[in-house]
Amino acid sequence: MRSKFRIGLFYNLRSEYPVGDGQPIDINADWDTLETFVEVQRALETLGYPVIQVGDPSKLLNAKIRNSFDI
């Protein structure tokens, strides 16, 4: 039997990018909260998928990181 895919989980946390002076208060409204990230990871792991925490999507530029997961 084939093992399940390793899933790379990318996210930008609002807490890592606070709203600065002169920026709209909702500038990071579409970014994730830690609670959302934890629940998504938990759900995937419950289904048996190994999850690799990657974080910032720009890390895809690093070949070592890019090759550490399947999807």
mmCIF file as Biopython writes it, N, C-alpha, C and O atoms, coordinates in Angstrom:
data_model
#
loop_
_atom_site.group_PDB
_atom_site.id
_atom_site.type_symbol
_atom_site.label_atom_id
_atom_site.label_alt_id
_atom_site.label_comp_id
_atom_site.label_asym_id
_atom_site.label_entity_id
_atom_site.label_seq_id
_atom_site.pdbx_PDB_ins_code
_atom_site.Cartn_x
_atom_site.Cartn_y
_atom_site.Cartn_z
_atom_site.occupancy
_atom_site.B_iso_or_equiv
_atom_site.auth_seq_id
_atom_site.auth_asym_id
_atom_site.pdbx_PDB_model_num
ATOM 1   N N  . MET A ? 1  ? 0.839  -1.194 0.000  1.0 0.0 1  A 1 
ATOM 2   C CA . MET A ? 1  ? 0.000  0.000  0.000  1.0 0.0 1  A 1 
ATOM 3   C C  . MET A ? 1  ? 0.880  1.253  0.000  1.0 0.0 1  A 1 
ATOM 4   O O  . MET A ? 1  ? 1.879  1.316  0.716  1.0 0.0 1  A 1 
ATOM 5   N N  . ARG A ? 2  ? 0.511  2.221  -0.788 1.0 0.0 2  A 1 
ATOM 6   C CA . ARG A ? 2  ? 1.271  3.454  -0.896 1.0 0.0 2  A 1 
ATOM 7   C C  . ARG A ? 2  ? 1.018  4.342  0.324  1.0 0.0 2  A 1 
ATOM 8   O O  . ARG A ? 2  ? -0.121 4.467  0.773  1.0 0.0 2  A 1 
ATOM 9   N N  . SER A ? 3  ? 2.056  4.947  0.852  1.0 0.0 3  A 1 
ATOM 10  C CA . SER A ? 3  ? 1.880  5.847  1.994  1.0 0.0 3  A 1 
ATOM 11  C C  . SER A ? 3  ? 1.221  7.145  1.535  1.0 0.0 3  A 1 
ATOM 12  O O  . SER A ? 3  ? 1.228  7.477  0.350  1.0 0.0 3  A 1 
ATOM 13  N N  . LYS A ? 4  ? 0.659  7.861  2.482  1.0 0.0 4  A 1 
ATOM 14  C CA . LYS A ? 4  ? -0.028 9.112  2.159  1.0 0.0 4  A 1 
ATOM 15  C C  . LYS A ? 4  ? 0.984  10.216 1.872  1.0 0.0 4  A 1 
ATOM 16  O O  . LYS A ? 4  ? 2.120  10.192 2.344  1.0 0.0 4  A 1 
ATOM 17  N N  . PHE A ? 5  ? 0.532  11.172 1.088  1.0 0.0 5  A 1 
ATOM 18  C CA . PHE A ? 5  ? 1.358  12.314 0.738  1.0 0.0 5  A 1 
ATOM 19  C C  . PHE A ? 5  ? 1.743  13.125 1.971  1.0 0.0 5  A 1 
ATOM 20  O O  . PHE A ? 5  ? 0.949  13.279 2.899  1.0 0.0 5  A 1 
ATOM 21  N N  . ARG A ? 6  ? 2.964  13.638 1.968  1.0 0.0 6  A 1 
ATOM 22  C CA . ARG A ? 6  ? 3.386  14.615 2.971  1.0 0.0 6  A 1 
ATOM 23  C C  . ARG A ? 6  ? 2.906  15.975 2.494  1.0 0.0 6  A 1 
ATOM 24  O O  . ARG A ? 6  ? 3.168  16.364 1.356  1.0 0.0 6  A 1 
ATOM 25  N N  . ILE A ? 7  ? 2.219  16.684 3.343  1.0 0.0 7  A 1 
ATOM 26  C CA . ILE A ? 7  ? 1.617  17.959 2.961  1.0 0.0 7  A 1 
ATOM 27  C C  . ILE A ? 7  ? 2.410  19.112 3.565  1.0 0.0 7  A 1 
ATOM 28  O O  . ILE A ? 7  ? 2.637  19.167 4.774  1.0 0.0 7  A 1 
ATOM 29  N N  . GLY A ? 8  ? 2.825  20.030 2.698  1.0 0.0 8  A 1 
ATOM 30  C CA . GLY A ? 8  ? 3.477  21.257 3.154  1.0 0.0 8  A 1 
ATOM 31  C C  . GLY A ? 8  ? 2.406  22.285 3.458  1.0 0.0 8  A 1 
ATOM 32  O O  . GLY A ? 8  ? 1.576  22.596 2.603  1.0 0.0 8  A 1 
ATOM 33  N N  . LEU A ? 9  ? 2.420  22.809 4.661  1.0 0.0 9  A 1 
ATOM 34  C CA . LEU A ? 9  ? 1.400  23.771 5.082  1.0 0.0 9  A 1 
ATOM 35  C C  . LEU A ? 9  ? 2.010  25.171 5.121  1.0 0.0 9  A 1 
ATOM 36  O O  . LEU A ? 9  ? 2.901  25.460 5.920  1.0 0.0 9  A 1 
ATOM 37  N N  . PHE A ? 10 ? 1.510  26.021 4.246  1.0 0.0 10 A 1 
ATOM 38  C CA . PHE A ? 10 ? 1.977  27.400 4.129  1.0 0.0 10 A 1 
ATOM 39  C C  . PHE A ? 10 ? 0.980  28.333 4.776  1.0 0.0 10 A 1 
ATOM 40  O O  . PHE A ? 10 ? -0.228 28.103 4.717  1.0 0.0 10 A 1 
ATOM 41  N N  . TYR A ? 11 ? 1.479  29.377 5.389  1.0 0.0 11 A 1 
ATOM 42  C CA . TYR A ? 11 ? 0.589  30.316 6.065  1.0 0.0 11 A 1 
ATOM 43  C C  . TYR A ? 11 ? 1.343  31.606 6.357  1.0 0.0 11 A 1 
ATOM 44  O O  . TYR A ? 11 ? 2.569  31.618 6.475  1.0 0.0 11 A 1 
ATOM 45  N N  . ASN A ? 12 ? 0.599  32.667 6.468  1.0 0.0 12 A 1 
ATOM 46  C CA . ASN A ? 12 ? 1.095  33.948 6.970  1.0 0.0 12 A 1 
ATOM 47  C C  . ASN A ? 12 ? 0.233  34.271 8.179  1.0 0.0 12 A 1 
ATOM 48  O O  . ASN A ? 12 ? -0.986 34.397 8.063  1.0 0.0 12 A 1 
ATOM 49  N N  . LEU A ? 13 ? 0.852  34.404 9.315  1.0 0.0 13 A 1 
ATOM 50  C CA . LEU A ? 13 ? 0.105  34.706 10.529 1.0 0.0 13 A 1 
ATOM 51  C C  . LEU A ? 13 ? -0.045 36.213 10.705 1.0 0.0 13 A 1 
ATOM 52  O O  . LEU A ? 13 ? 0.911  36.969 10.533 1.0 0.0 13 A 1 
ATOM 53  N N  . ARG A ? 14 ? -1.251 36.636 11.048 1.0 0.0 14 A 1 
ATOM 54  C CA . ARG A ? 14 ? -1.492 38.059 11.279 1.0 0.0 14 A 1 
ATOM 55  C C  . ARG A ? 14 ? -0.540 38.612 12.331 1.0 0.0 14 A 1 
ATOM 56  O O  . ARG A ? 14 ? -0.058 39.739 12.222 1.0 0.0 14 A 1 
ATOM 57  N N  . SER A ? 15 ? -0.279 37.802 13.348 1.0 0.0 15 A 1 
ATOM 58  C CA . SER A ? 15 ? 0.571  38.269 14.452 1.0 0.0 15 A 1 
ATOM 59  C C  . SER A ? 15 ? 1.999  38.574 14.011 1.0 0.0 15 A 1 
ATOM 60  O O  . SER A ? 15 ? 2.702  39.321 14.692 1.0 0.0 15 A 1 
ATOM 61  N N  . GLU A ? 16 ? 2.438  38.016 12.896 1.0 0.0 16 A 1 
ATOM 62  C CA . GLU A ? 16 ? 3.791  38.277 12.395 1.0 0.0 16 A 1 
ATOM 63  C C  . GLU A ? 16 ? 3.874  39.555 11.571 1.0 0.0 16 A 1 
ATOM 64  O O  . GLU A ? 16 ? 4.968  40.030 11.264 1.0 0.0 16 A 1 
ATOM 65  N N  . TYR A ? 17 ? 2.725  40.108 11.214 1.0 0.0 17 A 1 
ATOM 66  C CA . TYR A ? 17 ? 2.679  41.312 10.391 1.0 0.0 17 A 1 
ATOM 67  C C  . TYR A ? 17 ? 1.691  42.308 10.989 1.0 0.0 17 A 1 
ATOM 68  O O  . TYR A ? 17 ? 0.592  42.478 10.460 1.0 0.0 17 A 1 
ATOM 69  N N  . PRO A ? 18 ? 2.063  42.962 12.072 1.0 0.0 18 A 1 
ATOM 70  C CA . PRO A ? 18 ? 1.138  43.907 12.705 1.0 0.0 18 A 1 
ATOM 71  C C  . PRO A ? 18 ? 0.844  45.094 11.787 1.0 0.0 18 A 1 
ATOM 72  O O  . PRO A ? 18 ? 1.649  45.445 10.925 1.0 0.0 18 A 1 
ATOM 73  N N  . VAL A ? 19 ? -0.306 45.694 11.985 1.0 0.0 19 A 1 
ATOM 74  C CA . VAL A ? 19 ? -0.713 46.861 11.207 1.0 0.0 19 A 1 
ATOM 75  C C  . VAL A ? 19 ? 0.157  48.039 11.617 1.0 0.0 19 A 1 
ATOM 76  O O  . VAL A ? 19 ? 0.280  48.357 12.800 1.0 0.0 19 A 1 
ATOM 77  N N  . GLY A ? 20 ? 0.755  48.677 10.630 1.0 0.0 20 A 1 
ATOM 78  C CA . GLY A ? 20 ? 1.627  49.823 10.900 1.0 0.0 20 A 1 
ATOM 79  C C  . GLY A ? 20 ? 0.890  51.138 10.768 1.0 0.0 20 A 1 
ATOM 80  O O  . GLY A ? 20 ? -0.249 51.193 10.306 1.0 0.0 20 A 1 
ATOM 81  N N  . ASP A ? 21 ? 1.559  52.187 11.181 1.0 0.0 21 A 1 
ATOM 82  C CA . ASP A ? 21 ? 0.987  53.529 11.069 1.0 0.0 21 A 1 
ATOM 83  C C  . ASP A ? 21 ? 0.643  53.837 9.616  1.0 0.0 21 A 1 
ATOM 84  O O  . ASP A ? 21 ? 1.435  53.579 8.710  1.0 0.0 21 A 1 
ATOM 85  N N  . GLY A ? 22 ? -0.536 54.386 9.410  1.0 0.0 22 A 1 
ATOM 86  C CA . GLY A ? 22 ? -0.953 54.788 8.079  1.0 0.0 22 A 1 
ATOM 87  C C  . GLY A ? 22 ? -1.502 53.665 7.212  1.0 0.0 22 A 1 
ATOM 88  O O  . GLY A ? 22 ? -1.937 53.912 6.087  1.0 0.0 22 A 1 
ATOM 89  N N  . GLN A ? 23 ? -1.488 52.428 7.718  1.0 0.0 23 A 1 
ATOM 90  C CA . GLN A ? 23 ? -2.031 51.308 6.943  1.0 0.0 23 A 1 
ATOM 91  C C  . GLN A ? 23 ? -3.491 51.078 7.328  1.0 0.0 23 A 1 
ATOM 92  O O  . GLN A ? 23 ? -3.887 51.342 8.463  1.0 0.0 23 A 1 
ATOM 93  N N  . PRO A ? 24 ? -4.287 50.588 6.384  1.0 0.0 24 A 1 
ATOM 94  C CA . PRO A ? 24 ? -5.678 50.264 6.721  1.0 0.0 24 A 1 
ATOM 95  C C  . PRO A ? 24 ? -5.709 49.197 7.825  1.0 0.0 24 A 1 
ATOM 96  O O  . PRO A ? 24 ? -4.869 48.298 7.841  1.0 0.0 24 A 1 
ATOM 97  N N  . ILE A ? 25 ? -6.658 49.295 8.731  1.0 0.0 25 A 1 
ATOM 98  C CA . ILE A ? 25 ? -6.726 48.373 9.863  1.0 0.0 25 A 1 
ATOM 99  C C  . ILE A ? 25 ? -6.935 46.922 9.426  1.0 0.0 25 A 1 
ATOM 100 O O  . ILE A ? 25 ? -6.608 45.997 10.169 1.0 0.0 25 A 1 
ATOM 101 N N  . ASP A ? 26 ? -7.483 46.721 8.213  1.0 0.0 26 A 1 
ATOM 102 C CA . ASP A ? 26 ? -7.745 45.363 7.726  1.0 0.0 26 A 1 
ATOM 103 C C  . ASP A ? 26 ? -6.704 44.895 6.703  1.0 0.0 26 A 1 
ATOM 104 O O  . ASP A ? 26 ? -6.987 43.993 5.914  1.0 0.0 26 A 1 
ATOM 105 N N  . ILE A ? 27 ? -5.518 45.486 6.701  1.0 0.0 27 A 1 
ATOM 106 C CA . ILE A ? 27 ? -4.506 45.156 5.701  1.0 0.0 27 A 1 
ATOM 107 C C  . ILE A ? 27 ? -4.118 43.677 5.716  1.0 0.0 27 A 1 
ATOM 108 O O  . ILE A ? 27 ? -3.763 43.124 4.675  1.0 0.0 27 A 1 
ATOM 109 N N  . ASN A ? 28 ? -4.180 43.043 6.860  1.0 0.0 28 A 1 
ATOM 110 C CA . ASN A ? 28 ? -3.823 41.624 6.952  1.0 0.0 28 A 1 
ATOM 111 C C  . ASN A ? 28 ? -5.025 40.750 7.289  1.0 0.0 28 A 1 
ATOM 112 O O  . ASN A ? 28 ? -4.869 39.669 7.856  1.0 0.0 28 A 1 
ATOM 113 N N  . ALA A ? 29 ? -6.216 41.211 6.945  1.0 0.0 29 A 1 
ATOM 114 C CA . ALA A ? 29 ? -7.448 40.508 7.309  1.0 0.0 29 A 1 
ATOM 115 C C  . ALA A ? 29 ? -7.543 39.112 6.696  1.0 0.0 29 A 1 
ATOM 116 O O  . ALA A ? 29 ? -8.159 38.225 7.287  1.0 0.0 29 A 1 
ATOM 117 N N  . ASP A ? 30 ? -6.951 38.904 5.539  1.0 0.0 30 A 1 
ATOM 118 C CA . ASP A ? 30 ? -7.034 37.597 4.887  1.0 0.0 30 A 1 
ATOM 119 C C  . ASP A ? 30 ? -5.979 36.621 5.385  1.0 0.0 30 A 1 
ATOM 120 O O  . ASP A ? 30 ? -5.987 35.455 4.988  1.0 0.0 30 A 1 
ATOM 121 N N  . TRP A ? 31 ? -5.080 37.066 6.237  1.0 0.0 31 A 1 
ATOM 122 C CA . TRP A ? 31 ? -4.031 36.187 6.731  1.0 0.0 31 A 1 
ATOM 123 C C  . TRP A ? 31 ? -4.566 35.342 7.867  1.0 0.0 31 A 1 
ATOM 124 O O  . TRP A ? 31 ? -5.602 35.653 8.456  1.0 0.0 31 A 1 
ATOM 125 N N  . ASP A ? 32 ? -3.865 34.289 8.164  1.0 0.0 32 A 1 
ATOM 126 C CA . ASP A ? 32 ? -4.331 33.292 9.122  1.0 0.0 32 A 1 
ATOM 127 C C  . ASP A ? 32 ? -4.078 33.692 10.569 1.0 0.0 32 A 1 
ATOM 128 O O  . ASP A ? 32 ? -3.195 34.489 10.886 1.0 0.0 32 A 1 
ATOM 129 N N  . THR A ? 33 ? -4.893 33.103 11.424 1.0 0.0 33 A 1 
ATOM 130 C CA . THR A ? 33 ? -4.636 33.174 12.853 1.0 0.0 33 A 1 
ATOM 131 C C  . THR A ? 33 ? -3.999 31.856 13.247 1.0 0.0 33 A 1 
ATOM 132 O O  . THR A ? 33 ? -4.145 30.864 12.532 1.0 0.0 33 A 1 
ATOM 133 N N  . LEU A ? 34 ? -3.310 31.825 14.347 1.0 0.0 34 A 1 
ATOM 134 C CA . LEU A ? 34 ? -2.674 30.596 14.811 1.0 0.0 34 A 1 
ATOM 135 C C  . LEU A ? 34 ? -3.718 29.500 15.015 1.0 0.0 34 A 1 
ATOM 136 O O  . LEU A ? 34 ? -3.454 28.332 14.732 1.0 0.0 34 A 1 
ATOM 137 N N  . GLU A ? 35 ? -4.879 29.864 15.496 1.0 0.0 35 A 1 
ATOM 138 C CA . GLU A ? 35 ? -5.941 28.882 15.729 1.0 0.0 35 A 1 
ATOM 139 C C  . GLU A ? 35 ? -6.361 28.186 14.437 1.0 0.0 35 A 1 
ATOM 140 O O  . GLU A ? 35 ? -6.578 26.974 14.428 1.0 0.0 35 A 1 
ATOM 141 N N  . THR A ? 36 ? -6.477 28.942 13.351 1.0 0.0 36 A 1 
ATOM 142 C CA . THR A ? 36 ? -6.843 28.362 12.058 1.0 0.0 36 A 1 
ATOM 143 C C  . THR A ? 36 ? -5.786 27.369 11.605 1.0 0.0 36 A 1 
ATOM 144 O O  . THR A ? 36 ? -6.110 26.254 11.193 1.0 0.0 36 A 1 
ATOM 145 N N  . PHE A ? 37 ? -4.544 27.765 11.680 1.0 0.0 37 A 1 
ATOM 146 C CA . PHE A ? 37 ? -3.438 26.911 11.266 1.0 0.0 37 A 1 
ATOM 147 C C  . PHE A ? 37 ? -3.418 25.613 12.069 1.0 0.0 37 A 1 
ATOM 148 O O  . PHE A ? 37 ? -3.250 24.533 11.502 1.0 0.0 37 A 1 
ATOM 149 N N  . VAL A ? 38 ? -3.588 25.714 13.371 1.0 0.0 38 A 1 
ATOM 150 C CA . VAL A ? 38 ? -3.565 24.525 14.237 1.0 0.0 38 A 1 
ATOM 151 C C  . VAL A ? 38 ? -4.708 23.576 13.876 1.0 0.0 38 A 1 
ATOM 152 O O  . VAL A ? 38 ? -4.508 22.361 13.843 1.0 0.0 38 A 1 
ATOM 153 N N  . GLU A ? 39 ? -5.879 24.097 13.611 1.0 0.0 39 A 1 
ATOM 154 C CA . GLU A ? 39 ? -7.034 23.257 13.271 1.0 0.0 39 A 1 
ATOM 155 C C  . GLU A ? 39 ? -6.859 22.574 11.920 1.0 0.0 39 A 1 
ATOM 156 O O  . GLU A ? 39 ? -7.213 21.404 11.773 1.0 0.0 39 A 1 
ATOM 157 N N  . VAL A ? 40 ? -6.320 23.282 10.936 1.0 0.0 40 A 1 
ATOM 158 C CA . VAL A ? 40 ? -6.072 22.676 9.621  1.0 0.0 40 A 1 
ATOM 159 C C  . VAL A ? 40 ? -5.049 21.556 9.753  1.0 0.0 40 A 1 
ATOM 160 O O  . VAL A ? 40 ? -5.237 20.473 9.199  1.0 0.0 40 A 1 
ATOM 161 N N  . GLN A ? 41 ? -3.974 21.809 10.479 1.0 0.0 41 A 1 
ATOM 162 C CA . GLN A ? 41 ? -2.953 20.780 10.671 1.0 0.0 41 A 1 
ATOM 163 C C  . GLN A ? 41 ? -3.535 19.573 11.402 1.0 0.0 41 A 1 
ATOM 164 O O  . GLN A ? 41 ? -3.284 18.433 11.010 1.0 0.0 41 A 1 
ATOM 165 N N  . ARG A ? 42 ? -4.293 19.807 12.441 1.0 0.0 42 A 1 
ATOM 166 C CA . ARG A ? 42 ? -4.898 18.715 13.212 1.0 0.0 42 A 1 
ATOM 167 C C  . ARG A ? 42 ? -5.823 17.861 12.334 1.0 0.0 42 A 1 
ATOM 168 O O  . ARG A ? 42 ? -5.812 16.633 12.422 1.0 0.0 42 A 1 
ATOM 169 N N  . ALA A ? 43 ? -6.614 18.515 11.499 1.0 0.0 43 A 1 
ATOM 170 C CA . ALA A ? 43 ? -7.536 17.782 10.625 1.0 0.0 43 A 1 
ATOM 171 C C  . ALA A ? 43 ? -6.779 16.895 9.645  1.0 0.0 43 A 1 
ATOM 172 O O  . ALA A ? 43 ? -7.148 15.739 9.435  1.0 0.0 43 A 1 
ATOM 173 N N  . LEU A ? 44 ? -5.721 17.434 9.047  1.0 0.0 44 A 1 
ATOM 174 C CA . LEU A ? 44 ? -4.938 16.644 8.098  1.0 0.0 44 A 1 
ATOM 175 C C  . LEU A ? 44 ? -4.254 15.466 8.782  1.0 0.0 44 A 1 
ATOM 176 O O  . LEU A ? 44 ? -4.226 14.362 8.239  1.0 0.0 44 A 1 
ATOM 177 N N  . GLU A ? 45 ? -3.708 15.694 9.959  1.0 0.0 45 A 1 
ATOM 178 C CA . GLU A ? 45 ? -3.037 14.623 10.689 1.0 0.0 45 A 1 
ATOM 179 C C  . GLU A ? 45 ? -4.026 13.561 11.158 1.0 0.0 45 A 1 
ATOM 180 O O  . GLU A ? 45 ? -3.682 12.380 11.212 1.0 0.0 45 A 1 
ATOM 181 N N  . THR A ? 46 ? -5.244 13.963 11.496 1.0 0.0 46 A 1 
ATOM 182 C CA . THR A ? 46 ? -6.288 13.011 11.874 1.0 0.0 46 A 1 
ATOM 183 C C  . THR A ? 46 ? -6.604 12.074 10.713 1.0 0.0 46 A 1 
ATOM 184 O O  . THR A ? 46 ? -6.932 10.905 10.919 1.0 0.0 46 A 1 
ATOM 185 N N  . LEU A ? 47 ? -6.503 12.591 9.501  1.0 0.0 47 A 1 
ATOM 186 C CA . LEU A ? 47 ? -6.731 11.774 8.308  1.0 0.0 47 A 1 
ATOM 187 C C  . LEU A ? 47 ? -5.502 10.939 7.938  1.0 0.0 47 A 1 
ATOM 188 O O  . LEU A ? 47 ? -5.530 10.179 6.970  1.0 0.0 47 A 1 
ATOM 189 N N  . GLY A ? 48 ? -4.435 11.084 8.708  1.0 0.0 48 A 1 
ATOM 190 C CA . GLY A ? 48 ? -3.246 10.276 8.496  1.0 0.0 48 A 1 
ATOM 191 C C  . GLY A ? 48 ? -2.170 10.907 7.629  1.0 0.0 48 A 1 
ATOM 192 O O  . GLY A ? 48 ? -1.197 10.244 7.269  1.0 0.0 48 A 1 
ATOM 193 N N  . TYR A ? 49 ? -2.331 12.173 7.292  1.0 0.0 49 A 1 
ATOM 194 C CA . TYR A ? 49 ? -1.336 12.844 6.452  1.0 0.0 49 A 1 
ATOM 195 C C  . TYR A ? 49 ? -0.262 13.492 7.316  1.0 0.0 49 A 1 
ATOM 196 O O  . TYR A ? 49 ? -0.577 14.252 8.232  1.0 0.0 49 A 1 
ATOM 197 N N  . PRO A ? 50 ? 1.001  13.198 7.033  1.0 0.0 50 A 1 
ATOM 198 C CA . PRO A ? 50 ? 2.066  13.921 7.725  1.0 0.0 50 A 1 
ATOM 199 C C  . PRO A ? 50 ? 2.096  15.369 7.235  1.0 0.0 50 A 1 
ATOM 200 O O  . PRO A ? 50 ? 2.023  15.622 6.032  1.0 0.0 50 A 1 
ATOM 201 N N  . VAL A ? 51 ? 2.203  16.307 8.160  1.0 0.0 51 A 1 
ATOM 202 C CA . VAL A ? 51 ? 2.194  17.726 7.812  1.0 0.0 51 A 1 
ATOM 203 C C  . VAL A ? 51 ? 3.561  18.334 8.111  1.0 0.0 51 A 1 
ATOM 204 O O  . VAL A ? 51 ? 4.108  18.180 9.203  1.0 0.0 51 A 1 
ATOM 205 N N  . ILE A ? 52 ? 4.090  19.024 7.117  1.0 0.0 52 A 1 
ATOM 206 C CA . ILE A ? 52 ? 5.339  19.754 7.263  1.0 0.0 52 A 1 
ATOM 207 C C  . ILE A ? 52 ? 4.978  21.228 7.412  1.0 0.0 52 A 1 
ATOM 208 O O  . ILE A ? 52 ? 4.400  21.814 6.496  1.0 0.0 52 A 1 
ATOM 209 N N  . GLN A ? 53 ? 5.304  21.828 8.534  1.0 0.0 53 A 1 
ATOM 210 C CA . GLN A ? 53 ? 5.028  23.246 8.747  1.0 0.0 53 A 1 
ATOM 211 C C  . GLN A ? 53 ? 6.060  24.064 7.986  1.0 0.0 53 A 1 
ATOM 212 O O  . GLN A ? 53 ? 7.252  24.015 8.287  1.0 0.0 53 A 1 
ATOM 213 N N  . VAL A ? 54 ? 5.590  24.814 7.000  1.0 0.0 54 A 1 
ATOM 214 C CA . VAL A ? 54 ? 6.497  25.599 6.178  1.0 0.0 54 A 1 
ATOM 215 C C  . VAL A ? 54 ? 6.406  27.075 6.538  1.0 0.0 54 A 1 
ATOM 216 O O  . VAL A ? 54 ? 7.429  27.741 6.702  1.0 0.0 54 A 1 
ATOM 217 N N  . GLY A ? 55 ? 5.197  27.584 6.661  1.0 0.0 55 A 1 
ATOM 218 C CA . GLY A ? 55 ? 5.032  28.999 6.982  1.0 0.0 55 A 1 
ATOM 219 C C  . GLY A ? 55 ? 4.975  29.849 5.735  1.0 0.0 55 A 1 
ATOM 220 O O  . GLY A ? 55 ? 4.182  29.584 4.832  1.0 0.0 55 A 1 
ATOM 221 N N  . ASP A ? 56 ? 5.809  30.866 5.681  1.0 0.0 56 A 1 
ATOM 222 C CA . ASP A ? 56 ? 5.812  31.855 4.612  1.0 0.0 56 A 1 
ATOM 223 C C  . ASP A ? 56 ? 5.939  31.198 3.236  1.0 0.0 56 A 1 
ATOM 224 O O  . ASP A ? 56 ? 6.901  30.470 2.991  1.0 0.0 56 A 1 
ATOM 225 N N  . PRO A ? 57 ? 4.979  31.446 2.332  1.0 0.0 57 A 1 
ATOM 226 C CA . PRO A ? 57 ? 5.013  30.842 0.996  1.0 0.0 57 A 1 
ATOM 227 C C  . PRO A ? 57 ? 6.274  31.145 0.192  1.0 0.0 57 A 1 
ATOM 228 O O  . PRO A ? 57 ? 6.606  30.398 -0.728 1.0 0.0 57 A 1 
ATOM 229 N N  . SER A ? 58 ? 6.979  32.222 0.517  1.0 0.0 58 A 1 
ATOM 230 C CA . SER A ? 58 ? 8.202  32.531 -0.228 1.0 0.0 58 A 1 
ATOM 231 C C  . SER A ? 58 ? 9.279  31.472 0.006  1.0 0.0 58 A 1 
ATOM 232 O O  . SER A ? 58 ? 10.265 31.430 -0.729 1.0 0.0 58 A 1 
ATOM 233 N N  . LYS A ? 59 ? 9.110  30.627 1.006  1.0 0.0 59 A 1 
ATOM 234 C CA . LYS A ? 59 ? 10.064 29.553 1.267  1.0 0.0 59 A 1 
ATOM 235 C C  . LYS A ? 59 ? 10.060 28.497 0.163  1.0 0.0 59 A 1 
ATOM 236 O O  . LYS A ? 59 ? 10.955 27.654 0.108  1.0 0.0 59 A 1 
ATOM 237 N N  . LEU A ? 60 ? 9.064  28.539 -0.711 1.0 0.0 60 A 1 
ATOM 238 C CA . LEU A ? 60 ? 9.039  27.634 -1.865 1.0 0.0 60 A 1 
ATOM 239 C C  . LEU A ? 60 ? 10.246 27.838 -2.771 1.0 0.0 60 A 1 
ATOM 240 O O  . LEU A ? 60 ? 10.589 26.954 -3.556 1.0 0.0 60 A 1 
ATOM 241 N N  . LEU A ? 61 ? 10.883 28.980 -2.669 1.0 0.0 61 A 1 
ATOM 242 C CA . LEU A ? 61 ? 12.057 29.258 -3.489 1.0 0.0 61 A 1 
ATOM 243 C C  . LEU A ? 61 ? 13.257 28.416 -3.059 1.0 0.0 61 A 1 
ATOM 244 O O  . LEU A ? 61 ? 14.202 28.247 -3.830 1.0 0.0 61 A 1 
ATOM 245 N N  . ASN A ? 62 ? 13.228 27.892 -1.847 1.0 0.0 62 A 1 
ATOM 246 C CA . ASN A ? 62 ? 14.309 27.062 -1.332 1.0 0.0 62 A 1 
ATOM 247 C C  . ASN A ? 62 ? 14.066 25.609 -1.739 1.0 0.0 62 A 1 
ATOM 248 O O  . ASN A ? 62 ? 13.082 25.003 -1.317 1.0 0.0 62 A 1 
ATOM 249 N N  . ALA A ? 63 ? 14.958 25.051 -2.556 1.0 0.0 63 A 1 
ATOM 250 C CA . ALA A ? 63 ? 14.768 23.693 -3.091 1.0 0.0 63 A 1 
ATOM 251 C C  . ALA A ? 63 ? 14.698 22.642 -1.981 1.0 0.0 63 A 1 
ATOM 252 O O  . ALA A ? 63 ? 13.909 21.702 -2.076 1.0 0.0 63 A 1 
ATOM 253 N N  . LYS A ? 64 ? 15.505 22.787 -0.941 1.0 0.0 64 A 1 
ATOM 254 C CA . LYS A ? 64 ? 15.487 21.810 0.157  1.0 0.0 64 A 1 
ATOM 255 C C  . LYS A ? 64 ? 14.116 21.777 0.828  1.0 0.0 64 A 1 
ATOM 256 O O  . LYS A ? 64 ? 13.583 20.703 1.106  1.0 0.0 64 A 1 
ATOM 257 N N  . ILE A ? 65 ? 13.554 22.944 1.083  1.0 0.0 65 A 1 
ATOM 258 C CA . ILE A ? 65 ? 12.219 23.012 1.686  1.0 0.0 65 A 1 
ATOM 259 C C  . ILE A ? 65 ? 11.183 22.483 0.707  1.0 0.0 65 A 1 
ATOM 260 O O  . ILE A ? 65 ? 10.308 21.704 1.087  1.0 0.0 65 A 1 
ATOM 261 N N  . ARG A ? 66 ? 11.275 22.899 -0.549 1.0 0.0 66 A 1 
ATOM 262 C CA . ARG A ? 66 ? 10.318 22.501 -1.585 1.0 0.0 66 A 1 
ATOM 263 C C  . ARG A ? 66 ? 10.276 20.978 -1.744 1.0 0.0 66 A 1 
ATOM 264 O O  . ARG A ? 66 ? 9.222  20.414 -2.037 1.0 0.0 66 A 1 
ATOM 265 N N  . ASN A ? 67 ? 11.394 20.328 -1.556 1.0 0.0 67 A 1 
ATOM 266 C CA . ASN A ? 67 ? 11.470 18.869 -1.721 1.0 0.0 67 A 1 
ATOM 267 C C  . ASN A ? 67 ? 11.154 18.092 -0.450 1.0 0.0 67 A 1 
ATOM 268 O O  . ASN A ? 67 ? 11.230 16.864 -0.453 1.0 0.0 67 A 1 
ATOM 269 N N  . SER A ? 68 ? 10.804 18.772 0.629  1.0 0.0 68 A 1 
ATOM 270 C CA . SER A ? 68 ? 10.538 18.082 1.888  1.0 0.0 68 A 1 
ATOM 271 C C  . SER A ? 68 ? 9.080  17.606 2.022  1.0 0.0 68 A 1 
ATOM 272 O O  . SER A ? 68 ? 8.730  16.954 3.006  1.0 0.0 68 A 1 
ATOM 273 N N  . PHE A ? 69 ? 8.246  17.926 1.047  1.0 0.0 69 A 1 
ATOM 274 C CA . PHE A ? 69 ? 6.840  17.500 1.066  1.0 0.0 69 A 1 
ATOM 275 C C  . PHE A ? 69 ? 6.402  17.186 -0.359 1.0 0.0 69 A 1 
ATOM 276 O O  . PHE A ? 69 ? 7.073  17.539 -1.329 1.0 0.0 69 A 1 
ATOM 277 N N  . ASP A ? 70 ? 5.252  16.508 -0.458 1.0 0.0 70 A 1 
ATOM 278 C CA . ASP A ? 70 ? 4.747  16.098 -1.768 1.0 0.0 70 A 1 
ATOM 279 C C  . ASP A ? 70 ? 3.770  17.098 -2.382 1.0 0.0 70 A 1 
ATOM 280 O O  . ASP A ? 70 ? 3.831  17.391 -3.576 1.0 0.0 70 A 1 
ATOM 281 N N  . ILE A ? 71 ? 2.875  17.614 -1.554 1.0 0.0 71 A 1 
ATOM 282 C CA . ILE A ? 71 ? 1.892  18.591 -2.035 1.0 0.0 71 A 1 
ATOM 283 C C  . ILE A ? 71 ? 1.724  19.688 -1.002 1.0 0.0 71 A 1 
ATOM 284 O O  . ILE A ? 71 ? 0.941  20.615 -1.208 1.0 0.0 71 A 1 
#
